[in-house]
Amino acid sequence: MARKIGSRYTVHQVIGRGSAGTVWLGEGPDGPVAVKLLREDLAGDQVLVGRFVQERAALTSLDHPRVVGVRDMVVDGDDLALVMELVHGTDLRSRLEREGVLSPQAAASVIADVADGLAAAHAAGIVHRDVKPENVMLDLAAPPGPGGAPRAKLTDFGIARLVDAPRRTRATRIIGTPDYLAPEIIEGLEPRAAVDIYALATVLYELLAGFTPFGGGHTGAVLRRHVTESVPPVPGLPDGLWRIISECLAKAPASRLRAAELADRLREQLPALAGLPPLALPAQRAPDELAAPGRQAGAEPTTLAEAVYAEAETGTGAHRRRRGPAVPLVPAAPDAARDARDTHTSLRRPSPQELAGYAAQSRAQRTAPAAAHRNGRRALVRRRRMLAVLLAVVLLLAGAAAAYSAFAGGGHRHGSGAAAPARVLGPAAQGVPVGPGAPG
Ligand SMILES: Nc1ncnc2c1ncn2[C@@H]1O[C@H](COP(=O)(O)OP(=O)(O)OP(=O)(O)O)[C@@H](O)[C@H]1O
C-alpha cells in the first residue's frame, strides 16, 4: 500500500524493521530510496524533532561510498523520516547468522571498508556511537572486493545520537549496545571517535570468532568485562589480525588506531590472508555444556573469555557462539520486548563502587582457575616425591633382604624377588628377638 512521506516521497513496502522504526522501499524525485520512518513515540518527542532538524545538515552532507547516504530528512505531521540511499543487499548481522563466521580475508576486507566510512565521518566531526553488524550493509550490487568479499557500507549515522537526544542530560545513563560499548563510555566519559574504533574491532573479532570478546550473560557482567578484562585470544587467528584487534580494543582510547590507520593496516594484511578458510570453530554448544578450567561441571555458564581460555588450554573448543543479534535494552519502546533486534540501548551506568566490585569478582574468577591449577600441580609434585622415597626404601630393604638370605641360607637365591621384602619387613629385621625364647 503506497503512502506519501512529505511532498517528494512515496513508500510502497516494508523492507526491514529496527528499534528506531521501520524501513520502507520508496520512490523519490531521483529514483528508488529507502525510507526509515521513526517510531511514533519518537516522532512525537519534541526534543527529538528539534534535534532531527538540527542534525539534518551534518547527516545529509556526509557523502562517502562506504557510508549509506542520508538523502533527506522529512518532518511531516506525525511522520519523522530519514530518506536514504537504497542498498541492494543485506546487513552484516544477517550474513553472520547465516554463515557463523567469515574467512579472515573477507572479514578484514569488510571491516576495512567500514573503517573508510568511519574515517570520513570522523573527519567531519561525526561519531557513530552504534557500530555493530546490524548497521553494516553489504552492497551485493557492487563489484566484490578482494577475494570476492562484498563491499560494505556503514549506516544509521547519527541515529543513536538522535534517539538519545531527549535523555542526554541524564548523566547516569549510557547509550549503545552492550557488547560493543567502549570502556570509557561505561566509565562516563564523553564518547569520541575512538569508541567507534573499539566497536568496529569488536565486530571484526565477532566476524572471525563467531562471538564478541566481552559478550555473554547479563548486561552488568558484559560492562564489567569491557572495563576490567583483557581480550580473550582466538585460537588460530593470524598474528597480524590479532595485533590489530588488540590495539583497537585497548582500554585507553588514545592507544587505539585511528579509522584511516585501521583501514590501511587491514588492507596490508589482505594478501597474506588470501585463501585462508574461516576459523574452524567447534559447533555451538548449550551454555551448560561449557566448561572452563577450575569450573565445576554443571556450574553457571562460563564467560566467553573463560571458555576461550579453556579452548586454548585444553583444545576442547569449549566456547559458545552468540545466538542471533546483540540484544540491547531500549528505552520505552512499546514493542521492544518482543523485538530482539532493538537497539540504542539506554542502561544505567554502574557506579565506581559497582565497577570496583565487578573488578574484584573478575579478578577472583580469573585467579581461581589459575590458583586451582597451581595447587593441583604442587600436589602432584609432592605425590611424586613421596613415591620416589618409598621406592628407594623398598629397593634398599630388598637388597638387605637378599644379602641376609644369601648369608643365612648359604648362598641360596630366592626364586621370587617379591618374597624377600616380606621377610625382611618382619620383626627380625627390626632387631626384635624371634624364636621360641622370645617374649610373647
Ligand atoms: N538503506 C537501506 N537500504 C536497504 N535496506 C535497508 C536500508 N537501511 C536499512 N535497511 C534494511 O532494513 C532493516 C532494518 O534497518 P534498521 O536500520 O531500522 O534496523 P537495524 O539497524 O537492523 O537495527 P537497529 O536500528 O535496531 O540498530 C535492515 O536490517 C536492512 O535489512
The ligand as an SDF file (V2000), in Angstrom:
LIG
                    3D

 31 33  0  0  0  0  0  0  0  0999 V2000
   19.4330    1.9870    3.1260 N   0  0  0  0  0  0  0  0  0  0  0  0
   18.8990    0.7710    3.1420 C   0  0  0  0  0  0  0  0  0  0  0  0
   18.7420    0.0710    2.0040 N   0  0  0  0  0  0  0  0  0  0  0  0
   18.2080   -1.1650    2.0310 C   0  0  0  0  0  0  0  0  0  0  0  0
   17.7980   -1.7810    3.1290 N   0  0  0  0  0  0  0  0  0  0  0  0
   17.9340   -1.1480    4.2930 C   0  0  0  0  0  0  0  0  0  0  0  0
   18.4930    0.1550    4.3750 C   0  0  0  0  0  0  0  0  0  0  0  0
   18.5230    0.5210    5.6640 N   0  0  0  0  0  0  0  0  0  0  0  0
   18.0130   -0.4920    6.3550 C   0  0  0  0  0  0  0  0  0  0  0  0
   17.6530   -1.4970    5.5500 N   0  0  0  0  0  0  0  0  0  0  0  0
   17.0540   -2.7750    5.9450 C   0  0  0  0  0  0  0  0  0  0  0  0
   16.1410   -2.5480    6.9850 O   0  0  0  0  0  0  0  0  0  0  0  0
   16.4720   -3.3280    8.1390 C   0  0  0  0  0  0  0  0  0  0  0  0
   16.1640   -2.5250    9.3760 C   0  0  0  0  0  0  0  0  0  0  0  0
   17.0690   -1.4540    9.4410 O   0  0  0  0  0  0  0  0  0  0  0  0
   17.1710   -0.5290   10.7020 P   0  0  0  0  0  0  0  0  0  0  0  0
   18.3200    0.3930   10.4740 O   0  0  0  0  0  0  0  0  0  0  0  0
   15.8710    0.0860   11.0150 O   0  0  0  0  0  0  0  0  0  0  0  0
   17.4110   -1.5420   11.8580 O   0  0  0  0  0  0  0  0  0  0  0  0
   18.7380   -2.2540   12.3530 P   0  0  0  0  0  0  0  0  0  0  0  0
   19.9220   -1.3970   12.0790 O   0  0  0  0  0  0  0  0  0  0  0  0
   18.7490   -3.6510   11.8350 O   0  0  0  0  0  0  0  0  0  0  0  0
   18.5060   -2.3330   13.8930 O   0  0  0  0  0  0  0  0  0  0  0  0
   18.5880   -1.1250   14.8830 P   0  0  0  0  0  0  0  0  0  0  0  0
   18.0330    0.1030   14.2750 O   0  0  0  0  0  0  0  0  0  0  0  0
   17.7740   -1.6390   15.9890 O   0  0  0  0  0  0  0  0  0  0  0  0
   20.0430   -0.9780   15.1960 O   0  0  0  0  0  0  0  0  0  0  0  0
   17.9420   -3.6620    7.9680 C   0  0  0  0  0  0  0  0  0  0  0  0
   18.2500   -4.8810    8.5650 O   0  0  0  0  0  0  0  0  0  0  0  0
   18.1220   -3.7110    6.4770 C   0  0  0  0  0  0  0  0  0  0  0  0
   17.8970   -5.0200    6.0170 O   0  0  0  0  0  0  0  0  0  0  0  0
  1  2  1  0
  2  3  1  0
  2  7  2  0
  3  4  2  0
  4  5  1  0
  5  6  2  0
  6  7  1  0
  6 10  1  0
  7  8  1  0
  8  9  2  0
  9 10  1  0
 10 11  1  0
 11 12  1  0
 11 30  1  0
 12 13  1  0
 13 14  1  0
 13 28  1  0
 14 15  1  0
 15 16  1  0
 16 17  2  0
 16 18  1  0
 16 19  1  0
 19 20  1  0
 20 21  2  0
 20 22  1  0
 20 23  1  0
 23 24  1  0
 24 25  2  0
 24 26  1  0
 24 27  1  0
 28 29  1  0
 28 30  1  0
 30 31  1  0
M  END
$$$$
